[in-house]
Every structure is written in C-alpha cells, then in structure tokens.
Amino acid sequence: QDTAFPLTERDRLGLRGLLPPRVMSFEQQYERFINSYHSLEHNTQGEPDSVVSLAKWRILNRLHDRNETLYYRVLIDNIKDFAPIIYTPTVGLVCENYSGLFRRPRGMYFSAKDKGEMMSMIYNWPAEKVDMIVVTDGSRILGLGDLGVQGIGIPIGKLDVYVAAAGINPQKVLPIMLDVGTNNEELLEDKLYLGLRQPRLEGEEYLAVVDEFMEAVHARWPKAIVQFEDFQMKWAFETLQRYRSRFCMFNDDVQVL
C-alpha cells in the first residue's frame, strides 16, 4: 500500500516512522504516478525511441517494486498504452540490457547447475498456489536470438499482460528462466552477465534439465498451466511432443490453439 497505510495499520505492522507522515489515498497515489509518467513523456521529447521506451519501462518497474497493487491497477486501466512498454516491442530492449537494468529478482531461475535440486527448489517459491507459469530458456528471444538468462524479461512481461488483460491473479503466476548456458559470445564476455558462463547444453543433457524442471513443477502444482515461450525451434517442437500428453502445457510459438 506504500503511503496509503492508515495510521492504525502503521502501528500494527511496525511501520510508523518508516513512511512519510501523510496518508495518501489509493486514488491520490494513482494520480501522482500518472502525472509522473506524463511528465516523463514531456521531458524526453526529442530523445531516441529506445531511450524513451527504456525510461518508461524503468518508471513502471520501480512502481512494481514498491506498490504491486497500484502497478496492476495502472496496467489494467491503461493496457493499450502500457502493453508496448511491458511487452513487445520494449521488452526486447529490456532483455538485451537486462543484466545492466537488474535491480531485484522476479520469478525463479533454474540452471544446469541445479540438476538434482529442482524438486526441493520449487518449494522456495512462497505462493502456495500457482495457476500459470511462463518459462523460457532464452534461446530465441523475439527476433534477437540467444540472450541467455536475460530472456527472463519475456516471461515477466507476458504474465503482466495476462494479469492486466485476462484477469489472472498476479499472486498465482510465476515467470521462470531455465538457464542451460548461452552461445552468445558477447554475453559470455560481459562482466555484468548474470547467467551461467558456459555453452548451451545440447541433446540428452539439455532434456534432462527440462525433464527435472517439469517433474518438479508438476509435483507441487499439478494443475498449473506451463507455457513454453521463445525456445529455439528444435527444442520448441521437441518439448511440445515430449510433454503435451503428460503435463498441462503449450507452446503458442509452434502450436495452433
């Protein structure tokens, strides 16, 4: 609730003194953010489109960090304006620069180094129930190719669209990154890169990681829908055929629903 916490709740939750003294209503918070967003638009006139888009993404991301309720209200009310910022085309820029933009983790990360641990790792997610998962291995992000762990921006953005446009409960969605390495030499040499510094797994080694991940998800949330997103074409088809009859999953990149 941020500054919307009334004094009684601030006392009960030990927040008195940790927030500015003024109690703002939700509507006042909403108006303040929209005014800040319009001010950003005005102040970035004449800047390159990429600079403006990333600035808009940052201001929305900061709102998400501090007040999730207000964030989704803003998205729901202004989905036509903000969808291009939280998803395509801006999400491509975000993914390309994700390691530099990173401030706090969202979702979960399963890597090749976690083999044998995923069944226990899945219980580290705090939500008791998850209805929708979007997972990527970062191998074919939009038209940008292999972006490794930086592809996490795709599941995050897609699920935000699902929440805002389809009414899915934001507490019951989970973006996931399967980090099996990257063949992108620029990323492997980037000191800020947050993923595994190794070539991508292939063949049975790759499938063993995805198998373990799917078994872990199914064990904890057997009714959750798992959407495979932006996988390299060979793995998109392979995983669809491998899991479609065993798990509740789909891949709309290669599948007509």
C-alpha positions as CSV (number, residue, x, y, z in Angstrom):
1,Q,0.0,0.0,0.0
2,D,3.0,2.3,0.3
3,T,1.9,5.7,1.7
4,A,-1.8,4.5,1.7
5,F,-1.3,2.6,5.0
6,P,-3.5,4.3,7.6
7,L,-2.0,5.1,11.0
8,T,-3.7,2.2,12.7
9,E,-2.1,-0.3,10.3
10,R,1.3,1.5,10.5
11,D,1.2,1.0,14.3
12,R,0.1,-2.7,14.0
13,L,2.7,-3.5,11.4
14,G,5.5,-1.5,12.9
15,L,5.6,1.0,10.0
16,R,5.3,4.2,11.9
17,G,8.3,6.3,11.1
18,L,9.2,4.2,8.1
19,L,6.9,6.1,5.8
20,P,6.3,9.8,5.2
21,P,3.6,11.1,7.7
22,R,1.0,11.9,5.1
23,V,-1.6,9.2,4.4
24,M,-2.4,9.3,0.7
25,S,-5.5,7.5,-0.7
26,F,-5.1,4.9,-3.4
27,E,-6.7,7.4,-5.9
28,Q,-4.2,10.1,-4.9
29,Q,-1.3,7.6,-5.4
30,Y,-2.7,6.7,-8.8
31,E,-3.0,10.3,-9.9
32,R,0.5,11.0,-8.7
33,F,2.0,8.2,-10.8
34,I,0.1,9.1,-13.9
35,N,1.3,12.7,-13.6
36,S,4.9,11.5,-13.1
37,Y,4.5,9.3,-16.2
38,H,3.2,12.2,-18.3
39,S,6.0,14.4,-17.0
40,L,8.5,11.8,-18.2
41,E,6.9,11.8,-21.6
42,H,7.2,15.6,-21.8
43,N,10.8,15.7,-20.6
44,T,12.0,13.0,-23.0
45,Q,10.6,14.6,-26.2
46,G,13.1,14.5,-28.9
47,E,15.1,11.7,-27.4
48,P,15.7,8.5,-29.4
49,D,12.8,6.0,-29.2
50,S,14.9,3.4,-27.4
51,V,15.9,5.8,-24.7
52,V,12.3,6.9,-24.2
53,S,11.0,3.3,-24.1
54,L,13.5,2.2,-21.5
55,A,12.8,5.2,-19.4
56,K,9.1,4.3,-19.4
57,W,9.9,0.7,-18.6
58,R,12.0,1.9,-15.6
59,I,9.4,4.0,-14.1
60,L,6.8,1.2,-14.4
61,N,9.3,-1.3,-13.0
62,R,10.0,1.0,-10.0
63,L,6.3,1.2,-9.3
64,H,6.1,-2.6,-9.5
65,D,8.9,-2.8,-6.9
66,R,7.2,-0.6,-4.3
67,N,3.4,-1.0,-4.9
68,E,2.3,-4.0,-6.8
69,T,-1.4,-3.3,-6.2
70,L,-1.1,0.2,-7.8
71,Y,1.1,-1.2,-10.6
72,Y,-1.5,-3.6,-11.8
73,R,-4.3,-1.1,-11.4
74,V,-2.4,1.3,-13.7
75,L,-1.8,-1.5,-16.2
76,I,-5.5,-2.6,-16.2
77,D,-6.8,0.9,-16.7
78,N,-4.2,1.8,-19.4
79,I,-3.4,-1.6,-21.0
80,K,-3.3,-0.1,-24.6
81,D,-0.8,2.5,-23.6
82,F,1.4,0.3,-21.4
83,A,1.3,-3.1,-23.1
84,P,4.0,-1.9,-25.6
85,I,6.2,-0.9,-22.7
86,I,5.9,-4.1,-20.5
87,Y,5.9,-6.4,-23.5
88,T,6.7,-6.1,-27.2
89,P,8.4,-4.1,-28.6
90,T,10.1,-2.6,-25.5
91,V,10.7,-6.0,-23.8
92,G,13.2,-6.8,-26.5
93,L,15.3,-3.8,-25.4
94,V,14.9,-4.8,-21.8
95,C,16.2,-8.3,-22.4
96,E,19.2,-7.1,-24.4
97,N,20.1,-4.8,-21.4
98,Y,18.7,-6.9,-18.6
99,S,21.9,-7.6,-16.7
100,G,22.6,-3.8,-16.5
101,L,19.0,-3.0,-15.7
102,F,18.7,-5.7,-13.0
103,R,17.7,-4.3,-9.5
104,R,15.8,-7.2,-7.9
105,P,14.9,-10.7,-8.9
106,R,11.4,-11.6,-10.2
107,G,10.3,-15.2,-10.7
108,M,12.5,-18.2,-10.4
109,Y,15.8,-19.3,-12.0
110,F,16.6,-23.0,-12.6
111,S,20.0,-23.7,-14.1
112,A,22.1,-26.6,-15.3
113,K,24.0,-26.3,-12.0
114,D,20.8,-27.1,-10.1
115,K,20.4,-30.6,-11.5
116,G,19.2,-32.9,-8.8
117,E,18.0,-30.0,-6.6
118,M,14.9,-28.8,-8.5
119,M,12.4,-30.8,-6.6
120,S,13.4,-29.1,-3.4
121,M,14.0,-25.7,-5.1
122,I,10.4,-25.4,-6.3
123,Y,9.3,-25.1,-2.7
124,N,11.3,-22.0,-2.3
125,W,8.6,-20.1,-4.1
126,P,6.4,-18.5,-1.4
127,A,3.0,-18.8,-3.1
128,E,1.0,-21.9,-2.1
129,K,-0.9,-22.0,-5.4
130,V,0.3,-21.2,-8.9
131,D,-2.1,-21.3,-11.8
132,M,0.0,-20.0,-14.7
133,I,3.8,-20.4,-15.5
134,V,5.6,-18.9,-18.4
135,V,9.1,-20.4,-18.9
136,T,11.9,-19.7,-21.4
137,D,15.4,-21.0,-21.9
138,G,16.4,-17.7,-23.6
139,S,17.5,-19.3,-26.8
140,R,15.3,-17.5,-29.3
141,I,14.1,-14.2,-27.7
142,L,11.8,-12.4,-30.2
143,G,14.0,-11.8,-33.3
144,L,17.1,-11.2,-31.2
145,G,18.4,-14.8,-30.9
146,D,20.2,-16.2,-27.9
147,L,20.0,-13.9,-24.9
148,G,20.6,-16.5,-22.2
149,V,19.4,-15.7,-18.7
150,Q,18.4,-12.1,-19.9
151,G,15.4,-13.7,-21.6
152,I,13.6,-13.7,-18.2
153,G,12.1,-10.4,-19.3
154,I,9.8,-12.3,-21.7
155,P,8.0,-14.5,-19.0
156,I,7.8,-11.4,-16.7
157,G,6.3,-9.2,-19.4
158,K,3.9,-11.8,-20.8
159,L,2.5,-12.7,-17.4
160,D,1.9,-9.0,-16.6
161,V,-0.1,-8.8,-19.8
162,Y,-2.1,-11.9,-18.8
163,V,-2.8,-10.3,-15.4
164,A,-3.8,-6.9,-16.8
165,A,-5.7,-8.1,-19.9
166,A,-7.0,-11.6,-18.9
167,G,-7.7,-11.1,-15.2
168,I,-5.3,-13.8,-13.9
169,N,-4.5,-13.4,-10.2
170,P,-1.0,-11.8,-10.0
171,Q,-0.3,-13.8,-6.8
172,K,-0.8,-17.0,-8.8
173,V,1.6,-16.5,-11.7
174,L,5.2,-17.5,-12.0
175,P,7.8,-16.4,-14.6
176,I,10.7,-18.9,-14.9
177,M,14.1,-18.9,-16.5
178,L,15.8,-22.2,-17.5
179,D,19.5,-21.3,-17.7
180,V,21.3,-24.0,-19.7
181,G,24.1,-21.7,-20.8
182,T,24.4,-19.4,-23.8
183,N,26.3,-19.5,-27.1
184,N,26.2,-15.7,-27.3
185,E,29.9,-14.8,-27.0
186,E,29.2,-11.1,-26.2
187,L,27.2,-12.2,-23.1
188,L,29.9,-14.7,-22.1
189,E,32.4,-11.9,-22.1
190,D,30.1,-9.4,-20.4
191,K,31.3,-8.8,-16.8
192,L,27.7,-7.9,-15.8
193,Y,26.1,-11.0,-17.3
194,L,24.0,-12.8,-14.6
195,G,23.7,-16.3,-16.2
196,L,25.9,-19.4,-16.5
197,R,29.2,-18.7,-18.3
198,Q,29.2,-21.8,-20.4
199,P,28.0,-23.0,-23.8
200,R,24.4,-24.2,-24.1
201,L,23.7,-27.8,-23.1
202,E,22.6,-30.0,-26.0
203,G,20.9,-33.3,-26.6
204,E,20.1,-35.6,-23.6
205,E,21.9,-33.2,-21.2
206,Y,19.5,-30.4,-22.2
207,L,16.4,-32.6,-22.0
208,A,17.4,-34.0,-18.6
209,V,17.3,-30.4,-17.2
210,V,13.9,-29.7,-18.7
211,D,12.6,-33.1,-17.6
212,E,13.6,-32.5,-14.0
213,F,12.1,-29.0,-14.1
214,M,8.7,-30.2,-15.4
215,E,8.6,-33.0,-12.8
216,A,9.2,-30.5,-10.0
217,V,6.5,-28.1,-11.2
218,H,4.0,-30.9,-11.6
219,A,4.8,-32.3,-8.2
220,R,4.0,-29.0,-6.4
221,W,1.3,-27.6,-8.7
222,P,-0.2,-30.4,-10.8
223,K,-2.9,-28.2,-12.2
224,A,-0.7,-25.3,-13.2
225,I,-0.6,-24.3,-16.9
226,V,3.0,-24.2,-18.2
227,Q,3.6,-22.1,-21.3
228,F,6.9,-22.6,-23.2
229,E,8.0,-19.3,-24.7
230,D,10.7,-18.3,-27.1
231,F,12.6,-21.7,-27.2
232,Q,14.9,-22.4,-30.2
233,M,12.7,-24.1,-32.8
234,K,14.2,-27.6,-32.5
235,W,13.5,-27.6,-28.7
236,A,10.1,-25.9,-29.1
237,F,8.8,-28.9,-31.2
238,E,10.7,-31.5,-29.2
239,T,9.4,-30.3,-25.8
240,L,5.9,-29.9,-27.1
241,Q,5.8,-33.6,-28.3
242,R,7.6,-34.8,-25.2
243,Y,5.3,-33.2,-22.6
244,R,1.9,-32.4,-24.1
245,S,0.3,-35.7,-23.2
246,R,1.8,-35.8,-19.7
247,F,1.5,-32.2,-18.4
248,C,-0.8,-29.2,-18.8
249,M,1.4,-27.2,-21.1
250,F,1.5,-25.5,-24.5
251,N,3.8,-23.5,-26.8
252,D,1.9,-20.9,-28.9
253,D,5.1,-20.2,-31.0
254,V,4.6,-23.6,-32.8
255,Q,1.1,-24.6,-31.8
256,V,-2.3,-23.5,-33.1
257,L,-4.6,-23.4,-30.1
